[in-house]
């Protein structure tokens, strides 16, 4: 969230994750000669979602599907960011010349071997023509109590307040049980009050976009992609900082004039899991310029600075460990978000990190802008076409 440079707007079908960028004064859009990654994918969406390749499709017709997990009943549950709607429109986080419009089209879908059904509807969603929506982004369970994380389309609380009362759940963690749905934590408000990474508010430095959720007994852990931090929510809803992920200097991309040789790149953490050693592991998308090979998986031990566990990835959107203690990494754009052609969706991949540190690619062809995954039953279940409305999928990959 540290914003000493101009901001490129939200990124890539990732639930409008805030991205950073090039030098030059107040927060603004990406250089006009380039399409933002998400705008390129929006154009690609008009041409259809393409083939799933050799992947087995277990659910389709989803609206911007993101996080996925198994429930206590053994079914799969998917957080759908929705398709926006016909409500109040605001300037798109991605394109200052376009509008994103509000609707209550966010949802949660339950998937079994024999059925697919939306079991929770009416949740907030903001999208431009149904593409790259902001809305429900991840979920998890503690027994029969569900937790649902809602992304935030604007950096602070101002955007949701400007949209109106129906947008009040943006940027919050919701608790879902037999007593109904209620908010237990407000991440944009925490960011405004605390600004953990010290970003300059005058340069867009107050920025919250929660994206990844880990549910543990007595606590919930959330990666805030806008705030560049890992946060803990205790049983009373109190938020505390577990770790802050620093920016780092990277070479400026070619073809954009008036840039210095190096740029500060934000971390943009997207996912969190607990490892077999008891530490927390966090995957990062990276901010602009989204360099191939520039994303890390961080190891976080509370009370200590985060350390790089494994590097060399590109635009990580989710991570998990299997029962043998092996790390799996899902990239949303293996070639880098900035390198995605304007008429295509980014191709992702699922990678396993072996015990000797080597990596094995388990799936790539047919993974178009994947949004999240869960391991189970000797397979990975992956949300696919995660920035498309009506064309989202869950696909199965044997592991």
C-alpha positions in Angstrom: 0.0 0.0 0.0 3.0 2.3 0.1 2.3 4.6 -2.8 5.3 6.9 -3.5 4.5 6.6 -7.2 1.5 6.5 -9.5 -0.9 3.7 -9.1 -2.0 1.5 -12.0 -5.4 0.7 -10.6 -6.7 -2.6 -9.7 -5.2 -5.6 -11.3 -6.2 -8.5 -13.3 -9.3 -10.2 -12.6 -8.0 -10.7 -9.3 -10.8 -9.1 -7.6 -9.4 -5.8 -8.5 -6.3 -6.1 -6.4 -4.6 -2.8 -6.0 -1.4 -2.5 -8.1 1.3 0.0 -8.0 3.4 1.7 -10.5 5.4 4.4 -12.1 6.9 7.6 -10.9 5.3 10.9 -11.3 3.1 12.5 -8.7 -0.4 11.7 -7.5 -2.1 8.4 -7.9 -3.4 7.9 -11.5 -4.0 5.3 -14.1 -1.5 3.2 -15.9 0.3 4.9 -18.9 -2.3 5.4 -21.6 -0.3 3.6 -24.3 -0.8 0.4 -22.4 -4.0 -1.4 -21.6 -4.3 -2.5 -18.0 -4.1 -6.3 -17.6 -7.7 -6.5 -16.6 -8.9 -4.4 -19.5 -7.1 -6.7 -21.8 -8.9 -9.6 -20.2 -12.2 -7.8 -20.5 -11.7 -7.5 -24.2 -10.8 -11.2 -24.3 -14.0 -12.0 -22.5 -16.0 -10.7 -25.4 -14.5 -13.4 -27.5 -15.5 -16.2 -25.2 -13.8 -18.1 -22.4 -12.0 -20.6 -24.6 -11.3 -24.3 -24.1 -10.6 -25.8 -20.7 -8.0 -28.1 -22.5 -7.5 -31.4 -20.7 -8.9 -30.3 -17.4 -12.1 -31.9 -16.1 -14.8 -29.3 -15.5 -16.8 -30.0 -12.4 -18.9 -26.8 -12.3 -19.5 -24.0 -14.8 -21.7 -20.9 -15.3 -20.1 -19.1 -12.4 -19.7 -15.4 -12.0 -16.1 -14.3 -11.3 -15.3 -17.4 -9.1 -12.4 -16.8 -6.7 -11.7 -18.7 -3.4 -12.8 -22.3 -3.0 -12.8 -24.7 -0.1 -14.4 -27.8 1.3 -17.2 -27.4 3.8 -17.9 -29.6 6.9 -20.4 -31.6 4.7 -17.7 -32.5 2.2 -19.1 -30.3 -0.5 -17.1 -27.7 -2.4 -18.0 -24.1 -1.8 -17.0 -21.2 -4.1 -16.9 -17.5 -3.5 -18.3 -15.7 -6.5 -17.5 -12.0 -6.9 -20.6 -11.6 -9.0 -21.2 -9.5 -12.1 -21.9 -6.1 -10.8 -25.4 -4.8 -11.7 -27.5 -1.8 -12.6 -27.1 0.1 -9.4 -24.9 3.2 -8.8 -21.8 3.4 -11.0 -18.4 4.8 -10.2 -15.2 5.4 -12.2 -13.7 2.0 -12.8 -10.7 1.2 -10.6 -9.0 0.0 -13.8 -9.9 2.7 -16.3 -10.7 6.3 -15.5 -12.7 6.5 -18.8 -15.0 3.6 -17.9 -17.6 2.9 -15.2 -18.1 0.0 -12.8 -21.6 -0.6 -11.6 -23.0 -2.0 -8.3 -25.4 -4.9 -7.8 -26.2 -7.6 -5.3 -24.9 -10.4 -7.6 -22.1 -11.8 -5.3 -22.8 -15.3 -4.1 -21.5 -18.6 -2.8 -22.1 -21.8 -4.7 -22.2 -25.3 -3.3 -20.9 -28.1 -5.5 -21.3 -31.9 -5.0 -20.8 -34.8 -7.3 -24.4 -34.5 -8.4 -25.4 -30.9 -8.0 -24.4 -27.2 -8.2 -26.5 -24.6 -6.4 -26.1 -21.0 -5.1 -26.7 -21.2 -1.4 -25.9 -17.6 -0.5 -26.9 -14.7 -2.8 -27.5 -11.0 -2.6 -23.9 -10.1 -1.7 -22.2 -6.9 -3.0 -20.5 -6.8 -6.4 -19.0 -4.1 -8.5 -18.0 -4.7 -12.1 -17.5 -3.2 -15.5 -19.8 -5.2 -17.9 -19.5 -8.1 -15.5 -15.8 -8.5 -15.9 -13.1 -8.5 -13.2 -15.7 -7.9 -10.4 -15.0 -6.9 -6.8 -17.1 -8.9 -4.3 -16.8 -12.2 -2.3 -13.2 -13.4 -2.7 -12.6 -16.2 -0.3 -14.2 -18.4 2.3 -13.5 -20.9 5.1 -15.2 -22.9 7.8 -14.8 -23.5 11.6 -17.1 -26.4 12.2 -20.4 -25.5 10.8 -19.8 -21.8 11.0 -18.7 -20.2 7.7 -16.6 -17.1 7.1 -16.8 -15.1 3.9 -14.3 -12.4 2.9 -15.5 -9.5 0.7 -13.0 -7.6 -1.4 -12.9 -3.8 -1.5 -13.2 -1.9 -4.8 -11.6 1.3 -3.4 -8.6 1.9 -1.3 -10.4 3.2 1.8 -13.9 3.4 3.1 -14.9 6.3 0.8 -15.7 4.2 -2.3 -18.3 1.9 -0.6 -19.8 4.9 1.3 -20.2 6.7 -2.0 -22.0 3.7 -3.6 -24.5 3.6 -0.8 -25.9 1.4 2.0 -25.9 -1.8 -0.1 -22.1 -1.6 -0.5 -21.4 -1.6 3.3 -20.1 -5.1 3.3 -17.2 -4.4 0.9 -13.8 -4.9 2.6 -15.3 -6.9 5.5 -15.1 -10.4 7.0 -18.6 -11.9 7.4 -19.6 -14.7 9.7 -22.4 -17.0 8.4 -24.3 -19.4 10.7 -27.9 -20.2 11.6 -28.3 -16.8 13.2 -27.7 -15.1 9.9 -24.9 -13.0 8.4 -23.0 -10.4 10.3 -19.7 -8.5 10.0 -16.9 -9.3 12.3 -14.0 -7.2 10.9 -13.7 -4.1 8.8 -10.3 -4.0 7.0 -10.5 -0.6 5.1 -11.4 1.0 8.5 -8.4 -0.7 10.1 -6.2 0.5 7.3 -7.4 4.1 7.7 -6.8 4.1 11.4 -3.5 2.3 11.4 -1.8 2.3 7.9 0.6 -0.5 8.9 3.0 -0.1 6.0 3.2 3.6 6.3 2.0 4.6 2.9 1.6 8.3 2.2 -2.2 9.1 2.2 -1.6 11.9 -0.2 -0.2 9.4 -2.7 -3.0 6.8 -2.4 -1.1 5.1 0.5 -4.2 4.2 2.5 -5.3 1.2 0.5 -7.1 -1.9 1.7 -8.2 -4.9 -0.5 -8.5 -8.1 1.6 -8.1 -11.1 -0.6 -7.0 -14.3 1.2 -8.5 -16.0 4.2 -7.3 -18.7 6.6 -9.7 -19.9 9.2 -8.1 -21.4 12.4 -9.6 -22.2 15.7 -10.1 -19.0 17.7 -8.7 -16.7 14.9 -8.9 -15.8 11.3 -6.0 -14.6 9.2 -6.3 -12.3 6.2 -3.9 -11.1 3.5 -4.6 -7.5 2.6 -3.4 -7.1 -1.0 -3.8 -3.3 -0.8 -2.3 -2.9 2.6 0.7 -5.3 2.0 0.1 -7.0 5.3 -1.0 -10.2 7.0 -3.7 -9.5 9.6 -5.2 -11.5 12.5 -8.8 -11.3 13.6 -9.4 -12.7 17.0 -12.7 -14.2 18.4 -13.9 -10.8 19.4 -13.3 -9.3 15.9 -10.2 -7.3 17.0 -7.6 -6.9 14.1 -3.9 -7.0 14.7 -0.9 -7.0 12.4 1.1 -10.2 12.0 3.5 -9.1 9.3 4.1 -6.3 6.8 5.6 -7.1 3.4 8.0 -4.5 2.1 8.3 -3.1 -1.5 11.5 -3.8 -3.4 13.2 -2.2 -6.4 12.9 -3.9 -9.7 14.0 -2.9 -13.3 11.6 -0.7 -15.1 9.7 -2.4 -18.0 10.8 -1.5 -21.5 8.6 0.6 -23.8 7.3 3.1 -21.2 8.9 6.5 -21.5 10.1 8.7 -18.7 10.7 5.9 -16.1 13.8 5.6 -14.0 15.9 2.5 -14.3 14.3 1.0 -11.3 10.9 1.2 -9.7 9.6 0.3 -6.2 7.3 -2.7 -6.6 4.7 -3.5 -4.0 4.3 -7.0 -2.5 0.5 -7.4 -2.9 0.0 -10.5 -0.8 -2.8 -12.6 -2.0 -3.0 -15.9 0.0 -2.1 -17.4 3.4 -1.9 -20.9 4.7 -0.4 -22.6 7.8 2.6 -24.8 7.0 3.6 -28.2 8.4 6.1 -26.4 10.6 3.5 -24.2 12.2 4.6 -21.0 10.4 2.4 -19.0 8.1 3.1 -18.9 4.4 2.0 -16.1 2.2 2.0 -15.9 -1.6 2.4 -12.5 -3.4 1.0 -11.3 -6.7 3.5 -8.4 -6.9 2.6 -4.9 -8.1 3.5 -3.2 -11.3 5.4 -4.1 -13.4 4.5 -7.7 -12.4 7.9 -9.1 -13.5 8.0 -12.8 -14.5 9.8 -14.7 -11.8 9.4 -11.8 -9.4 6.8 -13.3 -6.9 7.8 -15.0 -3.7 6.3 -17.3 -1.1 7.0 -15.8 2.3 7.4 -17.6 5.6 6.0 -15.7 8.5 6.7 -16.5 12.1 4.7 -14.1 14.4 7.0 -11.7 16.1 9.7 -11.9 13.4 10.2 -10.3 10.0 8.9 -12.3 7.1 11.5 -14.3 5.2 11.4 -15.5 1.6 10.8 -19.3 1.6 10.7 -19.8 -2.2 11.1 -17.4 -5.1 10.9 -17.4 -8.9 7.2 -17.5 -9.3 5.0 -15.1 -11.3 1.8 -13.4 -10.1 0.8 -15.9 -7.3 -2.9 -16.0 -6.6 -3.1 -18.9 -4.1 -1.0 -21.5 -2.3 -1.6 -24.7 -0.3 0.3 -27.6 1.4 -0.6 -31.2 0.9 -0.5 -33.9 3.6 3.1 -34.7 2.7 4.2 -31.1 3.5 4.7 -30.2 -0.2 3.9 -26.7 -1.3 1.5 -26.0 -4.2 1.5 -22.6 -6.0 -1.1 -21.2 -8.3 -0.1 -18.4 -10.7 -2.8 -16.3 -12.3 -0.6 -15.2 -15.2 2.6 -17.3 -15.7 3.9 -15.0 -18.4 3.3 -11.9 -16.3 0.1 -9.7 -16.2 1.8 -6.9 -18.1 2.6 -9.3 -21.0 -0.9 -10.7 -21.5 -2.0 -10.0 -25.1 -5.0 -7.7 -25.3 -7.2 -10.4 -27.0 -6.4 -13.2 -24.6 -6.9 -14.2 -21.0 -3.7 -14.8 -19.0 -2.6 -18.4 -18.8 -1.8 -19.6 -15.3 -0.3 -22.7 -13.9 -0.3 -25.0 -10.9 3.1 -25.8 -9.6 4.3 -28.2 -6.9 7.5 -27.5 -4.9 9.2 -30.8 -4.3 11.1 -31.7 -1.1 14.4 -31.1 -2.9 13.3 -27.6 -3.9 12.7 -28.4 -7.5 9.3 -27.6 -9.1 6.9 -29.6 -11.1 4.2 -28.0 -13.3 1.0 -30.0 -12.8 -1.3 -28.0 -15.0 -1.2 -25.0 -17.3 -3.0 -25.4 -20.6 -6.6 -24.4 -20.2 -6.0 -22.5 -16.9 -7.2 -19.1 -17.9 -6.9 -16.5 -15.2 -7.3 -19.1 -12.4 -8.5 -17.6 -9.1 -8.0 -20.1 -6.3 -7.7 -23.8 -5.5 -8.1 -26.4 -2.8 -6.5 -29.8 -2.4 -8.5 -33.0 -1.7 -9.3 -36.5 -2.9 -5.9 -36.7 -4.7 -6.8 -33.7 -6.8 -6.6 -29.9 -7.0 -10.0 -28.1 -7.6 -9.3 -24.8 -9.3 -11.5 -21.8 -10.0 -11.0 -21.0 -13.7 -11.9 -18.0 -15.9 -12.0 -16.2 -12.6 -12.7 -12.7 -14.0 -15.6 -13.7 -16.3 -19.3 -13.5 -15.5 -21.3 -16.6 -16.6 -18.2 -18.4 -17.9 -16.4 -19.1 -14.6 -15.6 -22.7 -13.9 -14.3 -25.1 -11.3 -11.8 -27.6 -12.9 -10.2 -30.7 -11.5 -6.6 -31.7 -11.9 -5.3 -35.0 -10.6 -2.2 -34.7 -8.5 
